Amino acid sequence: MVTAYGIREILDVLEQVAGPPARVVAVGGGTQGGLWTQIVSDVCGIEQVVPRTTVGASYGDALLAAIGVGAVVPQTDWARSGHVVEPVAEHRPTYDRLYAGYRELYPATLGVTHALASLREEGS
């Protein structure tokens, strides 16, 4: 759940800077079971495209490299849609209440987080 709220926070910041995303594509192992992508869609209130090939980073890296060397045009899209995950509107009020708590969590635990990180660094 925490990761879904992290994704929502990132999307909120991106929307403030650049506007809402035209499309959100979910990749990686979490796309395989269905529950994870549904939770992210519900928490964020977004539709997610789950491509047929969900290997994620390596596939995207290859596309960016191909664009970078001029092998394909920048508008090239290798993601072929497998299915779309729609948010369930009835879940949003609950997730919104929990998100408010999530947003308070980091500032409230900042000192402890940094203290723990320092202990780890000292032990290295």
Sequence and secondary structure as in RCSB ss.txt:
>XXXX:A:sequence
MVTAYGIREILDVLEQVAGPPARVVAVGGGTQGGLWTQIVSDVCGIEQVVPRTTVGASYGDALLAAIGVGAVVPQ
TDWARSGHVVEPVAEHRPTYDRLYAGYRELYPATLGVTHALASLREEGS
>XXXX:A:secstr
 HHHHHHHHHHHHHHHHH S S  B  SGGGSSSHHHHHHHHHHT  EEEES   THHHHHHHHHHHHTTSS TT
     EEEEE   GGGHHHHHHHHHHHHHHHHHHHHHHHHHHHHHHHH 
